[in-house]
Amino acid sequence: MEGSGDTANAPVWPSQATRRSAAWRGARETPLLPPFILFSTFVGFGALTSQTGLSCLDTLFMSVFIFALPGQVVLVDEMARGASVLTAAIAVSATSIRLLPMTVALLPMIRDKRVPKWMVVALAQFVAVTVWVESTRRAPGVPRHLRAAYALGIAALLVGVSSSGAMIGFLVAGQVPSIIAAALLFMMPLYFLLAMLIGAHRTITGLLPILLGLVLGPIFHILIPEFDLVLTGVVGGSVSFLLAHYVLRPQRNDGAVK
């Protein structure tokens, strides 16, 4: 995934462009790899829901209205354990809270007086990592009053692809070995990990949180498996911030002075 600088060479938008054409263009210009990865991952999710006794309608509902795979997997796990509705809701909310900073960062970029409120609310509902990456990467090259529609086009494509994959996974669950279904669920995090390592971050400050997460994740999983993800994020992010601001930045400033 390239940086937002790619939008500098984006085609000029015609003055008569409408929200409908912007949404269609957003879907059409989305690279093929993210939808393919999402489709494959949700095939595994559909197989998982089938094996845990959920219905096809349950699977479709979760694929559309809980648009972030970790939250969906947590909900299925809680339901399989027989947890209460309140417990499951708290667990899913805690998992999805990570998307709040992405939403806060994206909405000012696409908000405009000419954009209906319902479009902003709808886009906020479907902000997940893939939608956020593709929208923020290309929004600067889109006229401001069309950005929400453009991003919704991306979201609609990804939701449709994800739901289709989930339905196929549910229907063919008997033919998909459980080990393959489980492996498919890990395609999305592996994809984003490789994308961040290879393309998204070229500086040490950008790589620090990723590298620390790779080191601390297994350690906390062994020591405190109940809180491994939370501790990995909090400790890794805090250490990265401190190193970037109090160790690496002074060194760069000294080099600049010299």
Protein Blocks (a to p, Z undefined) as FASTA:
>chain_A
ZZfklmmmgccddfkbcfklmmmmmmmmpcfklmmmmmmmmmmmmmmmmmnopafklmmm
mmmmmgcfklmmmmmmmmmnopafklmmmmmmmmmmmmmmmmmmmmmmmgcfklcfklmm
mmmmmgcfklmmmmmmmmmmpcfklmmmmmmmmmmmmmmmmmmmmmmmmmmmmmmcfklm
mmmmmmmmmmmmmmmmmmmpmcfklmmmmmmmmmmmmmmmmmmmmlmmmmmmmmmmmmmm
mmmmmmmmmmmmmmmmZZ
